[in-house]
C-alpha cells in the first residue's frame, strides 16, 4: 500500500475553520485599507530572479540562502518564487507606468516563499499583507502608515503590540557610518561569530541586528548610525516623531533596528510583541526612496510595510479573539424522493432572498438530520417530509429560541423566513 502524500515541510494547509477566520481577518483588512485610500494590486507569484537580487541585495540572507529559485526548463530563464512583495509591486508599477498621473497607494495580499527552518510563526510558505505608497516624500506618509497599523490593531482587538522606530538616513550617511563600523568590528573580529565574519565587509549593518548573546556587548558599543545623520535626515525623522506624538502613539527609538533588506532609507519601523516567542515581529516596513530608480525607473520616493498573517492570527488566537465560524441561516431536512425535490426548490427560494442555506445530503432519519441541523448553528430548520411535499408546504422550526414549529406554503416561505431572520418574528407564532 502506497504511503499517503504529505504537504511540503513548512507549507501548511489552512483547514475550513481556520480559513473562515482568515476570511474574517481579510475582510477587516480590506475595509481598513479602503478607509485610507489604498487600492488593490495583484502580482505574479513567480518573478525573474534578478529582480530580487537587484532590489533586496545580493549579499542578504534572503538572496544568498532563502530564495526558491529555479531554471525554466523551456527557455532557460532564471525564476524565483517571490520572497517578499515590495520588489514585485515596484516592478509592476514601473512596467505599467502607474506613476504617470501622480502618487499611488497600493496594497496586496498573498503567499511569499523563503527556504527557512520552519518553526512556529516562521514558515516556508507564509502570507503577507503588503502596503506601498509611491511618489510621496514627506514624513507625513511615513507617520500615517504607522498610524494605520495602530488603528488595525484596535480594529482587531489586539493588545500588547509595541512600536519601535529608527532612521537609516541616506546612502552617503550610511556609507560613512559603514566605514567606521567596519573599522570598529575589525578590532573585534576574533569575537565575531561566523555570520558576523561573513557579513563584515558585505553587509555590516546586519551585524547590529544579531540575536547572538555573545555579541551584544560589542554591538552596544558600536558606532550608532543616528550619529551620522545630516540635517535633512534628522528633520525627516523628527517630523515623523512629531506626528506620532500628536496622535498619541507611544514608540521607542531602537538604534539597532536596521531591517533585513538593502533598499531601506530614512524611516524604518517594526511592531513587536512578547506573546509569540522568538517570532515577535508582526509588522515591519519603512521608506525605500532609491528602489524605483534601482529597478530602472525615474527616481521617485516610496515607503511601505508588510505584516505576517500567520503571526497576527496566532496573536489573535493567543488573546482569545478568534471569531466563531459563520453558520448558515437555514438547514434543510428532508426525507423521501418527492420531499427531496421540494426541499431543493425551497432552498433555492430562500437563497433568492439572500439566505445562507445548507441542504442535508446523504440521507438519514429525521432524528439524525435534526442533530446535524442543530450542530450547524443555523437559526432555523426547514423540514420537508412526504406529508408536507404532497401539499407543497414546508415546516419551519426555530432552533435557537423557544418557539413553535409552523407549516407554511412554499409560496409564503420566503416572506415568513425573511420576517423571522431579518425583521419581526410574529409570523412564526401566528395562530
Secondary structure, 3 states (H helix, E strand, C coil): CCCCCCCCCCCCCCCHHHHHHHHHHHHHHHHHHHHCCCEECCCCCEEEHHHHHHHHCCCCHHHHHHCEEEECCCCCCEEEECCCCHHHHHHHHHHCCHHHHCCEEEEEEEEEECCCCCECCECCEEEEEEEEEECCCCHHHHHHHHHHHHHHHHHHCCCCCEEEEEECCCHHHHHHHHHHHHHHHHCCHHHCCHHHHHHCCCCHHHHHHCCCHHHHHHHHCCCCHHHHCCHHHHHHHHHHHHHHHHCCCCCEECCCCCCCCCCCEEEEEEEECCCCCCCCEEEEEEECCCHHHHCCCCCCCEEEEEEEHHHHHHHHHHCCCCCCCCCCCEEEEECCHHHHHHHHHHHHHHHHCCCCEEECCCCCCHHHHHHHHHHCCCCEEEEECHHHHHCCEEEEEECCCCCCCEEEEHHHHHHHHHHHHHCCCHHHHCC
